[in-house]
Amino acid sequence: MAGRRARGAASIAALAIAVGAGACGGPAADLFQVIRSGTIPGADITLTPSGDGTVTCGQRSHELPDKLLLTAENFDFTYQAKRGEALASGPHPVYTYVVRTPDGNFSFSDDSPHLGPELRALAAWTFTVATKICR
């Protein structure tokens, strides 16, 4: 009887360790992906920020400073993504953005009419990461 209890306790302990290790050892989730294209040299880039504090620029991973990571984590694209929003370009776009999120995809241009502050902030974040982090 004592032997069975010891084996049962050891099994439970092993299961707890396995579950704990699995929860900590998995890769961090991507927050979103932004694909920027445009009419000027260097416009085309794909950025994928991750919850582990990195950003993938094309195929290369870079450390993302805390301020830029917090900004990426706090974007809320739920409304645009769930609607699959595709804002029309204005007359003179320089950059066009396609954004992929867990909630869906959406697109806009830097001169799309009625751009809200969230999309303007994403355009600024993308420019900063592309020019300061991904160089």
Secondary structure, DSSP 8 states (H G I E B T S, - for coil): -HHHHHHHHHHHHHHHHHHHHHHHHS---B--EEEEEESSTT--EEEEEBTTSEEEETTEEEE--HHHHHHHHH---HHHHHHT-B----SS-SEEEEEEETTEEEEEETT-TT--HHHHHHHHHHHHIIIII--
